[in-house]
Amino acid sequence: MINLSLLAVFIPTCFMISLTPGMCMTLSLTLGMSIGVRRTFWMMWGELLGVALVSIAAVAGVATVMLNYPALFAVLKYAGGGYLLYLGIQLFRSKGKMALSRNLQSKQTISRRALAGQGFLTAVSNPKGWAFTISLLPPFIDRAYPIVPQMAILLAILLAIEFICLVIYAGGGRHLGTFLDHKGGTGLLNKTAGVLMIGVSGWLVAS
């Protein structure tokens, strides 16, 4: 069903690449710091759905269409970047749905659907994610075996590793948030989270 030798190389390669800081991991770190790990899970579900869609579409050849029509990417990039920029500014000003009040207790009025949508949009609008998927998956597909079962196994492993890395970053953000809260209160925490969110939006637009 799948080449075990290729699989043994795929797993550590995928883990090392997923663990590398990027837009999705930075977003997970920021949300873990501002709203906690449990609430960040909703963003993760959306992000994983986006990664799955990008992976399947890339292998199916949709990436070629997207690369030939960069305006499609531009619309997604600027819409997503603008939304993240707005959230970052609100956080920096200690306002909005994601801002913390005191003692790390978030207002938590941002909906689960909004968090999932945020993760999904970040995943599908990241050109580097498409490039990563296009370059990573094909070399690990052995033509001697059926492609669909191989793709299903590789995708399941990719999503599992991506989820583990997202949790690691969100947990790190939570601990960083606790440290910042002790040092300078929620004002400093909100400003730090806001700067990170603004950085993610700039990364998204500039990539």
C-alpha atoms as a printed R data frame, in Angstrom:
    type eleno elety resid chain resno       x      y       z
1   ATOM     1    CA   MET     A     1   0.000  0.000   0.000
2   ATOM     2    CA   ILE     A     2   2.894  2.354   0.736
3   ATOM     3    CA   ASN     A     3   6.679  2.329   0.550
4   ATOM     4    CA   LEU     A     4   7.858  2.002   4.168
5   ATOM     5    CA   SER     A     5  11.342  3.274   3.349
6   ATOM     6    CA   LEU     A     6   9.917  6.507   1.959
7   ATOM     7    CA   LEU     A     7   7.537  6.741   4.908
8   ATOM     8    CA   ALA     A     8  10.454  6.488   7.361
9   ATOM     9    CA   VAL     A     9  11.985  9.548   5.725
10  ATOM    10    CA   PHE     A    10   8.694 11.422   5.304
11  ATOM    11    CA   ILE     A    11   7.783 11.491   9.003
12  ATOM    12    CA   PRO     A    12  10.914 13.255  10.390
13  ATOM    13    CA   THR     A    13  11.085 15.525   7.339
14  ATOM    14    CA   CYS     A    14   7.471 16.586   7.776
15  ATOM    15    CA   PHE     A    15   7.916 17.112  11.514
16  ATOM    16    CA   MET     A    16  10.990 19.309  11.106
17  ATOM    17    CA   ILE     A    17   9.311 21.456   8.466
18  ATOM    18    CA   SER     A    18   6.034 21.777  10.392
19  ATOM    19    CA   LEU     A    19   7.857 22.737  13.578
20  ATOM    20    CA   THR     A    20   9.632 25.580  11.780
21  ATOM    21    CA   PRO     A    21   8.027 28.949  12.668
22  ATOM    22    CA   GLY     A    22   5.584 30.127  10.038
23  ATOM    23    CA   MET     A    23   2.290 31.969   9.744
24  ATOM    24    CA   CYS     A    24   0.114 29.201  11.152
25  ATOM    25    CA   MET     A    25   2.481 28.408  14.020
26  ATOM    26    CA   THR     A    26   2.869 32.093  14.886
27  ATOM    27    CA   LEU     A    27  -0.904 32.462  14.841
28  ATOM    28    CA   SER     A    28  -1.235 29.479  17.177
29  ATOM    29    CA   LEU     A    29   1.372 31.000  19.504
30  ATOM    30    CA   THR     A    30  -0.448 34.334  19.507
31  ATOM    31    CA   LEU     A    31  -3.887 32.863  20.148
32  ATOM    32    CA   GLY     A    32  -2.526 30.536  22.815
33  ATOM    33    CA   MET     A    33  -1.142 33.601  24.547
34  ATOM    34    CA   SER     A    34  -4.292 35.700  24.228
35  ATOM    35    CA   ILE     A    35  -7.216 33.252  24.531
36  ATOM    36    CA   GLY     A    36  -5.654 30.036  25.840
37  ATOM    37    CA   VAL     A    37  -4.930 26.627  24.371
38  ATOM    38    CA   ARG     A    38  -8.460 25.253  24.649
39  ATOM    39    CA   ARG     A    39 -10.025 28.078  22.636
40  ATOM    40    CA   THR     A    40  -7.173 27.936  20.128
41  ATOM    41    CA   PHE     A    41  -8.223 24.393  19.221
42  ATOM    42    CA   TRP     A    42 -11.009 25.906  17.107
43  ATOM    43    CA   MET     A    43  -8.464 27.790  15.035
44  ATOM    44    CA   MET     A    44  -6.477 24.564  14.703
45  ATOM    45    CA   TRP     A    45  -9.458 22.647  13.284
46  ATOM    46    CA   GLY     A    46  -9.890 25.309  10.609
47  ATOM    47    CA   GLU     A    47  -6.175 25.367   9.877
48  ATOM    48    CA   LEU     A    48  -6.018 21.583   9.536
49  ATOM    49    CA   LEU     A    49  -8.998 21.637   7.175
50  ATOM    50    CA   GLY     A    50  -7.173 24.259   5.115
51  ATOM    51    CA   VAL     A    51  -3.965 22.203   5.055
52  ATOM    52    CA   ALA     A    52  -5.919 19.123   3.949
53  ATOM    53    CA   LEU     A    53  -7.606 21.090   1.176
54  ATOM    54    CA   VAL     A    54  -4.311 22.588   0.000
55  ATOM    55    CA   SER     A    55  -2.616 19.171   0.037
56  ATOM    56    CA   ILE     A    56  -5.344 17.458  -1.955
57  ATOM    57    CA   ALA     A    57  -5.660 20.359  -4.386
58  ATOM    58    CA   ALA     A    58  -1.902 20.566  -4.910
59  ATOM    59    CA   VAL     A    59  -1.630 16.884  -5.751
60  ATOM    60    CA   ALA     A    60  -4.717 17.120  -7.977
61  ATOM    61    CA   GLY     A    61  -3.113 19.900  -9.995
62  ATOM    62    CA   VAL     A    62  -5.195 22.829  -8.780
63  ATOM    63    CA   ALA     A    63  -1.992 24.573  -7.725
64  ATOM    64    CA   THR     A    64  -1.115 24.973 -11.401
65  ATOM    65    CA   VAL     A    65  -4.343 26.873 -11.971
66  ATOM    66    CA   MET     A    66  -3.726 29.055  -8.919
67  ATOM    67    CA   LEU     A    67  -0.196 29.856 -10.057
68  ATOM    68    CA   ASN     A    68  -1.487 30.815 -13.506
69  ATOM    69    CA   TYR     A    69  -4.081 33.117 -11.959
70  ATOM    70    CA   PRO     A    70  -2.246 34.929  -9.149
71  ATOM    71    CA   ALA     A    71  -5.212 37.274  -8.666
72  ATOM    72    CA   LEU     A    72  -6.949 34.445  -6.810
73  ATOM    73    CA   PHE     A    73  -4.075 34.339  -4.340
74  ATOM    74    CA   ALA     A    74  -4.035 38.130  -4.088
75  ATOM    75    CA   VAL     A    75  -7.687 38.279  -3.058
76  ATOM    76    CA   LEU     A    76  -7.185 35.664  -0.349
77  ATOM    77    CA   LYS     A    77  -3.915 37.166   0.858
78  ATOM    78    CA   TYR     A    78  -5.152 40.734   1.211
79  ATOM    79    CA   ALA     A    79  -8.482 39.744   2.724
80  ATOM    80    CA   GLY     A    80  -6.812 37.486   5.280
81  ATOM    81    CA   GLY     A    81  -3.994 39.939   5.952
82  ATOM    82    CA   GLY     A    82  -6.410 42.804   6.455
83  ATOM    83    CA   TYR     A    83  -8.485 40.808   8.909
84  ATOM    84    CA   LEU     A    84  -5.441 39.746  10.924
85  ATOM    85    CA   LEU     A    85  -4.139 43.316  10.894
86  ATOM    86    CA   TYR     A    86  -7.446 44.544  12.288
87  ATOM    87    CA   LEU     A    87  -7.348 41.928  15.065
88  ATOM    88    CA   GLY     A    88  -3.719 42.805  15.849
89  ATOM    89    CA   ILE     A    89  -4.460 46.512  16.184
90  ATOM    90    CA   GLN     A    90  -7.442 45.773  18.406
91  ATOM    91    CA   LEU     A    91  -5.292 43.552  20.602
92  ATOM    92    CA   PHE     A    92  -2.534 46.149  20.807
93  ATOM    93    CA   ARG     A    93  -5.092 48.714  21.987
94  ATOM    94    CA   SER     A    94  -6.533 46.190  24.474
95  ATOM    95    CA   LYS     A    95  -9.853 46.351  22.670
96  ATOM    96    CA   GLY     A    96 -11.954 43.957  20.665
97  ATOM    97    CA   LYS     A    97 -13.126 40.399  21.134
98  ATOM    98    CA   MET     A    98  -9.726 38.833  21.736
99  ATOM    99    CA   ALA     A    99  -8.296 41.327  24.218
100 ATOM   100    CA   LEU     A   100  -7.721 40.208  27.797
101 ATOM   101    CA   SER     A   101  -9.262 41.950  30.761
102 ATOM   102    CA   ARG     A   102  -7.251 40.880  33.786
103 ATOM   103    CA   ASN     A   103  -5.502 37.826  35.209
104 ATOM   104    CA   LEU     A   104  -5.450 36.258  31.763
105 ATOM   105    CA   GLN     A   105  -9.234 35.965  31.681
106 ATOM   106    CA   SER     A   106 -10.231 36.664  28.113
107 ATOM   107    CA   LYS     A   107 -13.559 38.152  27.225
108 ATOM   108    CA   GLN     A   108 -13.786 35.171  24.845
109 ATOM   109    CA   THR     A   109 -16.597 36.666  22.787
110 ATOM   110    CA   ILE     A   110 -14.933 35.694  19.509
111 ATOM   111    CA   SER     A   111 -16.969 32.835  18.069
112 ATOM   112    CA   ARG     A   112 -15.727 29.343  17.393
113 ATOM   113    CA   ARG     A   113 -16.683 29.766  13.750
114 ATOM   114    CA   ALA     A   114 -14.591 32.940  13.502
115 ATOM   115    CA   LEU     A   115 -11.576 31.183  15.017
116 ATOM   116    CA   ALA     A   116 -11.949 28.211  12.661
117 ATOM   117    CA   GLY     A   117 -12.374 30.555   9.705
118 ATOM   118    CA   GLN     A   118  -9.273 32.457  10.733
119 ATOM   119    CA   GLY     A   119  -7.210 29.263  10.768
120 ATOM   120    CA   PHE     A   120  -8.663 28.051   7.467
121 ATOM   121    CA   LEU     A   121  -8.043 31.367   5.701
122 ATOM   122    CA   THR     A   122  -4.464 31.543   6.953
123 ATOM   123    CA   ALA     A   123  -3.742 28.013   5.696
124 ATOM   124    CA   VAL     A   124  -5.256 28.317   2.218
125 ATOM   125    CA   SER     A   125  -3.957 31.838   1.516
126 ATOM   126    CA   ASN     A   126  -0.331 31.041   2.267
127 ATOM   127    CA   PRO     A   127   1.632 30.599  -1.012
128 ATOM   128    CA   LYS     A   128   4.508 29.090   0.958
129 ATOM   129    CA   GLY     A   129   2.126 26.394   2.179
130 ATOM   130    CA   TRP     A   130   1.247 25.530  -1.397
131 ATOM   131    CA   ALA     A   131   4.902 25.478  -2.411
132 ATOM   132    CA   PHE     A   132   5.733 23.297   0.602
133 ATOM   133    CA   THR     A   133   2.976 20.816  -0.239
134 ATOM   134    CA   ILE     A   134   3.858 20.658  -3.929
135 ATOM   135    CA   SER     A   135   7.518 20.016  -3.156
136 ATOM   136    CA   LEU     A   136   6.990 17.666  -0.191
137 ATOM   137    CA   LEU     A   137   4.280 15.184  -1.180
138 ATOM   138    CA   PRO     A   138   5.120 14.035  -4.748
139 ATOM   139    CA   PRO     A   139   8.622 12.706  -3.954
140 ATOM   140    CA   PHE     A   140   7.145 10.412  -1.300
141 ATOM   141    CA   ILE     A   141   4.515  8.876  -3.594
142 ATOM   142    CA   ASP     A   142   5.721  5.590  -5.064
143 ATOM   143    CA   ARG     A   143   4.221  4.856  -8.486
144 ATOM   144    CA   ALA     A   144   4.543  1.140  -7.771
145 ATOM   145    CA   TYR     A   145   1.659  1.432  -5.285
146 ATOM   146    CA   PRO     A   146  -1.888  2.827  -5.681
147 ATOM   147    CA   ILE     A   147  -1.758  6.607  -5.364
148 ATOM   148    CA   VAL     A   148  -5.013  7.189  -3.446
149 ATOM   149    CA   PRO     A   149  -4.155  4.977  -0.415
150 ATOM   150    CA   GLN     A   150  -0.663  6.479  -0.293
151 ATOM   151    CA   MET     A   151  -2.074 10.000  -0.389
152 ATOM   152    CA   ALA     A   152  -4.550  9.184   2.379
153 ATOM   153    CA   ILE     A   153  -1.791  7.829   4.641
154 ATOM   154    CA   LEU     A   154   0.597 10.719   3.949
155 ATOM   155    CA   LEU     A   155  -2.157 13.277   4.499
156 ATOM   156    CA   ALA     A   156  -3.199 11.670   7.799
157 ATOM   157    CA   ILE     A   157   0.410 11.748   9.006
158 ATOM   158    CA   LEU     A   158   0.868 15.340   7.808
159 ATOM   159    CA   LEU     A   159  -2.250 16.530   9.650
160 ATOM   160    CA   ALA     A   160  -1.306 14.652  12.833
161 ATOM   161    CA   ILE     A   161   2.166 16.222  12.846
162 ATOM   162    CA   GLU     A   162   0.740 19.654  12.035
163 ATOM   163    CA   PHE     A   163  -1.695 19.349  14.943
164 ATOM   164    CA   ILE     A   164   1.062 18.345  17.372
165 ATOM   165    CA   CYS     A   165   3.157 21.336  16.328
166 ATOM   166    CA   LEU     A   166   0.176 23.711  16.638
167 ATOM   167    CA   VAL     A   167  -0.456 22.457  20.179
168 ATOM   168    CA   ILE     A   168   3.229 22.924  21.051
169 ATOM   169    CA   TYR     A   169   3.142 26.529  19.855
170 ATOM   170    CA   ALA     A   170  -0.191 27.276  21.548
171 ATOM   171    CA   GLY     A   171   1.107 25.803  24.820
172 ATOM   172    CA   GLY     A   172   4.251 27.886  24.533
173 ATOM   173    CA   GLY     A   173   2.128 30.966  23.924
174 ATOM   174    CA   ARG     A   174   0.063 30.209  27.027
175 ATOM   175    CA   HIS     A   175   3.172 29.990  29.196
176 ATOM   176    CA   LEU     A   176   4.584 33.141  27.610
177 ATOM   177    CA   GLY     A   177   1.286 34.876  28.320
178 ATOM   178    CA   THR     A   178   1.465 33.879  31.988
179 ATOM   179    CA   PHE     A   179   5.015 35.226  32.214
180 ATOM   180    CA   LEU     A   180   4.077 38.523  30.593
181 ATOM   181    CA   ASP     A   181   1.035 38.867  32.811
182 ATOM   182    CA   HIS     A   182   3.204 38.543  35.903
183 ATOM   183    CA   LYS     A   183   5.762 40.994  34.556
184 ATOM   184    CA   GLY     A   184   3.654 43.763  33.164
185 ATOM   185    CA   GLY     A   185  -0.009 42.922  33.433
186 ATOM   186    CA   THR     A   186  -2.519 42.293  30.693
187 ATOM   187    CA   GLY     A   187  -1.646 45.555  28.947
188 ATOM   188    CA   LEU     A   188   1.805 44.229  28.044
189 ATOM   189    CA   LEU     A   189   0.305 40.859  27.132
190 ATOM   190    CA   ASN     A   190  -2.236 42.424  24.789
191 ATOM   191    CA   LYS     A   191   0.432 44.585  23.143
192 ATOM   192    CA   THR     A   192   2.758 41.605  22.632
193 ATOM   193    CA   ALA     A   193  -0.036 39.486  21.169
194 ATOM   194    CA   GLY     A   194  -1.094 42.418  18.994
195 ATOM   195    CA   VAL     A   195   2.408 42.926  17.599
196 ATOM   196    CA   LEU     A   196   2.671 39.206  16.790
197 ATOM   197    CA   MET     A   197  -0.726 39.264  15.067
198 ATOM   198    CA   ILE     A   198   0.260 42.330  13.044
199 ATOM   199    CA   GLY     A   199   3.475 40.534  12.113
200 ATOM   200    CA   VAL     A   200   1.483 37.532  10.885
201 ATOM   201    CA   SER     A   201  -0.677 39.824   8.734
202 ATOM   202    CA   GLY     A   202   2.389 41.469   7.228
203 ATOM   203    CA   TRP     A   203   3.938 38.078   6.576
204 ATOM   204    CA   LEU     A   204   0.761 36.935   4.844
205 ATOM   205    CA   VAL     A   205   0.555 39.973   2.562
206 ATOM   206    CA   ALA     A   206   4.273 40.085   1.769
207 ATOM   207    CA   SER     A   207   4.674 36.366   1.038
